[in-house]
């Protein structure tokens, strides 16, 4: 990972672009650092030969991200029509380059409260889940939480203000109640925060095959579709009425109550996953971000949702 570390620490210049894309030598290159990356560094680079996003992997992200799996997922999801195309995969120096989706806006949490956008938001999610693609990674929510817990323990970092072991025991019980076999897993994104939804501007629709795309596939894999939706709801934190409208749109009027039930049961899992992820990042990341308080909110949300499923459905763990 030494090459990756050096690239992370370097200023991203035209010379760096030439190292990544020798075919761009002699061209006028525009470089813009993109905001929003709290695991990696992201840059938009443009020349007459293309418009790309460069992802430079964060330090020690190989602890929890398999880049070969990520690359496979990007390639498969681009075929499905929900992801941008892969340009270069360079794991030996910690870089992935994909097409930049221009003429667009990045969604915010507020967009998910707009009923006129629900069909555009849901369409790519449903397309992912029903694509029939077999991704390489198996993302079992309970197993992934326990992996994150093991990584945190391996860093000798203790946070006694959180009942991590007790909460994981509650998730073990909840997982046994859900009892969803891996044979029912579908392709999932597993990180559906608003920033990962790219809405094409109306005046550019003729230049794109779809109105909405999804980016950042680091955590993609075969997972419960209910987990994918639960993760999204725990990121966007919209009112309950908006959740129900989005689920109804997703289900197209079929079994929306049952789907919402399983989504609710899965909600504590992504919050604990990202809580543990944030504490790991606090110990290894060189990117400036308030990982501790980000994780603290996730932990509190998970505990709150464990109480919610008991009150709403009588599911006590």
Buried (B, 14 or more C-beta within 10 A) or exposed (E): EEEBBEBBEEEBEBEBBBEBBEEBEEBEBEBEEBEEBBBBBBBBBBBEEBBBBBBBBBBBBBEBBBBEBBBBBBBBBBEBBBBBEBBEBBBEBBBBBBBBBBEBEBBEEEBBBEEEBBBBBBBBBBBBBEBEBEBBBEBBBBEBBBBBBEBBEEBEEEBEEBEBEEBBEBBEEBBEEBEBEEEEBBBBBBBBBBBBBBBBEEEEEEEBEBBBBBBBBBBBBBBBBBBBBBBBBBBBEBEEEBBEBBBBBBBEEEEBEEBBBBBBBBBBBBBBBBBBBBBBBBEBBEBEBEBEEBBBBBBEBBBEBBEBBEEEEEBEB
